Amino acid sequence: MFNSKVMFNNKVIWITGASSGIGKAIALNMVLNGARVILSARRKKVLEDVKKACLQRGAEEDDILVLPLDMLEQDKFPAAVKQVMNHFGAIDMLFNNAGISQRSVCLETDMSTYRTLFEVDVFGQIALTKQVLPIMVKQASGHLVITSSIAGKIGVPFRTGYCAAKHAVMGFFDALRAELANTSIKVTTITPGFIRTSLSENALKGDGSNFGVTDSDIANGIDVDDCAKQIIKGFIKGKKEIVVAGRRELSALRLKRFFPNILFSVIAKIVTKPAATKS
Ligand SMILES: NC(=O)c1ccc[n+]([C@@H]2O[C@H](COP(=O)([O-])OP(=O)(O)OC[C@H]3O[C@@H](n4cnc5c(N)ncnc54)[C@H](OP(=O)(O)O)[C@@H]3O)[C@@H](O)[C@H]2O)c1
């Protein structure tokens, strides 16, 4: 087994959703392990701040590339990949992490909102992966990562679109792992439970507007830096699926596997409305 410095030193790691939450925490931890990092998300100014934080952790200027990217603008992906290759000449890991959640009941959710969730959480990840995979095949090495969710295994209210999207990417990347089994390209799915980030604040309401509120579940979730460290530990152990979750979500996963009908009743009883702690 490698240690994290040996595993990631000088590796080129492209992280989407790097402006906040899990993506930012992964970037900051990867830099400590000597990785060279591409930071992608929509907000350039915030990415520049993440870059500054990376430099403060000892990264060299040239080792951090800020590359703004909107997962909805998939026609711009080929140029983005070219820019990465011109800068670094290789991509060792693509960490598909950008994502948005949802807080609305099905009856009040516009089809356009469902389509946005799928474009960002599913098609954006597939489209970028399809651009990067041929490079990894040519390199005869690489690591594809997708941040799915416990919502990719369990359906919960107010997130019909989000759960559908996370189930979809889980299926896509599990199938891709099987296709790549006889190559040296690895595929890892990340399955977080509740992690303390801006996810619910940035979630979409039925009409596509911002939910703007932190759920109590998210507010009481796992610290995002601990989450990043657990993910990196999982990489070192060579895990194909890395679950980062509290006891409640882990119990729910077990129930889904062995006693799904009990889980469906439990979820129906405990969840009545999206709980908020602050606006
Ligand atoms: N927090 C949790 O409890 C939890 C649980 C399970 C799974 N996850 C998953 O973890 C991933 C990261 O979420 P997070 O919790 O860290 O939430 P977050 O703090 O809201 O971060 C989401 C990231 O995605 C980026 N993003 C959103 N829409 C985008 C778009 N159209 N194009 C490009 N980037 C976009 C955001 O950057 P910009 O706004 O700058 O574009 C931000 O960097 C997501 O896939 C989420 O579904 C989170």
The ligand as a Gaussian input file, in Angstrom:
#p B3LYP/6-31G(d) Opt

LIG

0 1
 N      -22.636000      17.892000       0.860000
 C      -23.255000      16.742000       0.882000
 O      -23.911000      16.393000       1.864000
 C      -23.155000      15.818000      -0.309000
 C      -23.664000      14.525000      -0.168000
 C      -23.604000      13.663000      -1.251000
 C      -23.049000      14.068000      -2.443000
 N      -22.569000      15.327000      -2.576000
 C      -22.030000      15.713000      -3.880000
 O      -20.749000      16.309000      -3.689000
 C      -20.463000      17.150000      -4.804000
 C      -19.914000      18.463000      -4.296000
 O      -20.945000      19.137000      -3.607000
 P      -20.684000      19.948000      -2.254000
 O      -21.392000      19.255000      -1.198000
 O      -19.267000      20.257000      -2.109000
 O      -21.555000      21.261000      -2.545000
 P      -21.132000      22.766000      -2.900000
 O      -20.322000      23.341000      -1.808000
 O      -22.393000      23.458000      -3.302000
 O      -20.200000      22.590000      -4.180000
 C      -20.719000      22.342000      -5.456000
 C      -19.659000      22.647000      -6.486000
 O      -20.185000      22.377000      -7.779000
 C      -19.962000      23.505000      -8.628000
 N      -21.026000      23.629000      -9.623000
 C      -22.361000      23.720000      -9.423000
 N      -22.997000      23.883000     -10.578000
 C      -22.035000      23.890000     -11.554000
 C      -22.053000      24.045000     -12.957000
 N      -23.187000      24.253000     -13.648000
 N      -20.879000      23.996000     -13.621000
 C      -19.715000      23.822000     -12.966000
 N      -19.624000      23.698000     -11.635000
 C      -20.781000      23.726000     -10.940000
 C      -19.940000      24.701000      -7.662000
 O      -19.143000      25.767000      -8.177000
 P      -19.652000      27.107000      -8.878000
 O      -20.896000      27.545000      -8.192000
 O      -18.501000      28.042000      -8.732000
 O      -19.874000      26.695000     -10.320000
 C      -19.222000      24.104000      -6.448000
 O      -17.832000      24.175000      -6.622000
 C      -21.765000      17.270000      -5.589000
 O      -21.722000      16.421000      -6.706000
 C      -22.812000      16.786000      -4.613000
 O      -23.947000      16.260000      -5.244000
 C      -22.605000      16.201000      -1.539000

